[in-house]
Amino acid sequence: EPLENILPPLYYPLEDVEEIAQLEATIKPYVEEALARFVTGDLDIENDWDAHLDELQKLGLDRYLELTQNAYDMSSFSK
């Protein structure tokens, strides 16, 4: 894969570190479990996808993406 397609490690401002850690601690396990449930058929992509997206929003996905985008924008990689 071309190097320009790989996201480098990001460094978050000190004031965001605790918040990003808390968000990751809830979002990542949920995504891993949901992925397994979609793959095994326990969740149906047609019937359960909207509920999955709603749950991600409740877990703070928008804020997580905002903090990640800010860290990327401050990095030398975005220039």
C-alpha positions in Angstrom: 0.0 0.0 0.0 1.4 3.5 -0.8 2.7 5.3 2.2 0.5 8.3 1.6 -2.5 6.1 2.3 -1.3 5.1 5.8 -2.4 7.2 8.7 0.7 8.0 10.9 0.6 7.9 14.6 -1.1 11.0 15.9 -0.2 13.1 18.9 -3.0 14.7 20.8 -2.8 17.9 22.8 -2.4 17.2 26.5 -5.9 18.6 27.2 -7.5 16.1 24.8 -5.6 12.9 25.9 -8.0 11.9 28.6 -11.1 12.5 26.5 -9.8 10.6 23.5 -8.8 7.7 25.8 -12.3 7.6 27.3 -13.9 7.7 23.9 -11.7 5.0 22.5 -12.4 2.8 25.6 -16.1 2.8 24.7 -16.1 3.0 20.9 -13.5 0.4 20.0 -14.9 -2.5 21.9 -18.4 -1.7 20.6 -17.1 -1.6 17.0 -15.3 -4.9 17.5 -18.3 -6.6 19.0 -20.7 -5.2 16.3 -18.3 -6.3 13.5 -18.3 -9.9 14.9 -22.1 -9.8 15.2 -22.6 -8.6 11.6 -20.2 -11.2 10.3 -21.8 -14.1 12.2 -25.3 -12.9 11.2 -26.4 -12.1 14.8 -27.0 -8.5 13.4 -28.4 -8.0 10.0 -26.9 -5.3 7.8 -30.3 -4.4 6.3 -32.2 -4.2 9.6 -29.6 -3.3 12.2 -27.3 -0.8 10.4 -29.2 2.4 11.4 -29.3 1.3 15.1 -25.6 0.6 14.9 -24.9 4.1 13.6 -27.2 5.6 16.2 -25.3 3.8 18.9 -22.0 5.1 17.6 -23.3 8.6 17.8 -24.4 8.0 21.4 -20.9 6.8 22.2 -19.4 10.1 21.0 -18.2 9.2 17.5 -18.5 12.7 16.2 -16.4 14.1 19.1 -13.8 11.3 18.6 -13.5 12.2 14.9 -13.3 15.9 15.7 -10.4 15.3 18.1 -8.7 13.0 15.7 -9.0 15.5 12.8 -7.6 18.2 15.0 -4.6 16.1 15.9 -4.1 15.3 12.2 -4.4 18.9 11.2 -1.8 19.9 13.7 0.6 17.2 12.6 3.3 17.7 10.0 1.6 15.0 7.9 -1.3 17.2 6.9 0.9 19.8 5.3 
